[in-house]
Amino acid sequence: MPGRKKGPTRPKRMEERIEAYFDLCKNTPVEVSGKKEARLQKPPTMEGLCAYLGLSKKTLLKYLSGGYESADATERAAVADCLERAQDRLTAETLEGALLGRYDARICAMILNGMGYTGKETQQSGHLSVQWENVGAAELKQWAE
């Protein structure tokens, strides 16, 4: 019965498709409105990766956890590892884009929040207090330097 095309589930194929997605983003310039000569690369996103792989985000998250059907546990672990590296790369590119001013910091914060990073901002007696969650002490120390 013809149905929805399945995404790649073999580690090597998954890795090739992920790399092809990042290459597509790198080689697809986007014109920024208001700045005729400004060119940026297409920003890679988790949703864009899902669409490129032909997977729903729910399915991709299932692959990340190794929770899809496959007789080979080693293969499941390899696919999950491949997707974790892609997720780390998406996070890094989002953070770098925000830090370099390529992307709007508020949009990046929203995207990173969707990836599990959270930050709470509270205002107390005229001072801004930021509380980071899911960030290790080593990462905080690096930011402070």
Secondary structure, DSSP 8 states (H G I E B T S, - for coil): ---------SHHHHHHHHHHHHHHHHT-EEEETTEEEEEEE----HHHHHHHHT--HHHHHHHHTT-S--S-HHHHHHHHHHHHHHHHHHHHHHHHHHHTTSS-HHHHHHHHHHTT-EEEEEEETTEEEEEEES--HHHHHHHH-
